[in-house]
Amino acid sequence: EANKYYICCDNIGAKDISKTMVFEISAGNEVLTVKYSGLSYVYNILELYKNQPDGSTDKNLSNLAEAVYLYSVAADNYFVSEG
């Protein structure tokens, strides 16, 4: 579909979930630069459901987003202590 782009980044390790990555997307003569991390997705999901009335959230998805956030925090703490 026009004006839509898809970025895929496979195999993100635990220590890299919170790492911001820079993607450059070329479209003709135009170059778009996007900064994104695994936590960007988590943030977007939690923000989407934050102000929704009860019953209109996907609890499984919001629980998954919270779990990924907590996993990222634990991984960051682990790898900082190892480093």
N, C-alpha and C positions, 0 to 999 in steps of 0.2 A: 504494500500500500504506500502511496506517496507520502513523503515527509515523516516516515517512521523508520527508526533504526533499531537494530538488535545487536547487543554486545554480549558475548559469551566468554567467560573466563573459567575454565575448568580447573579442578584439582587445587582449590585454595586450602592450604594447610591451616591447622588451628592457630598457629602463631601469626598468620597473615589475614585473619578475618577482619581485624580492625585497621589493616594497612590500606591507605588510600592509593588507588592505582589511577594512572592517567591514560586515557584512551583518546586516540585521534582518529576521527572518521572523515574520510574524504568523500565529498559529493561534488563531482565536477571540479570547479575551481575553488570551491569552498571547503575549508577544513574546520570541523567542529572538534573542540577539545572538551572532554567530559572527565570529571574526577568522581570516582565511585569506589565504594568498598562493600564488603559483605554486610557491614553494619548500616550502610545506606539503605539497603533493602529492608533490614529490620526496622530502622527508623520510619521508613515510609509506611510499613504495615501498621506499626503502633500508632502513628499519627492518624492514619486513615480511620482506625477504630476508636481512637481516644474519646471523641465527642459524639459517638453514635448512641442513639437510645438503646436501652436494654433489648436484647433479642435480635438486634440487627447486625451483630458481629459474628464473624466466623471464629468461634472460640478455639478451634483446633489451630487455625493459622496464627492467631494472636498468641496462643500458648507456645507454638513453635518459635515465633519471633522472640518472645521473652527467653526461651531456653537457649537460643543461639546467642543472644546478648550475654546471658550468664556464662555460657561456655566460653565466649570470647574474653570476658573479664578474667575468668579462671586461667585461661591459656596465657593471657598477657602477664598475669601475676607469676605463673609458673616459669615462663621463659625469661622474665626479668630476673627472677631469683637464680636461674641457671646461668645467666649471662655474666 
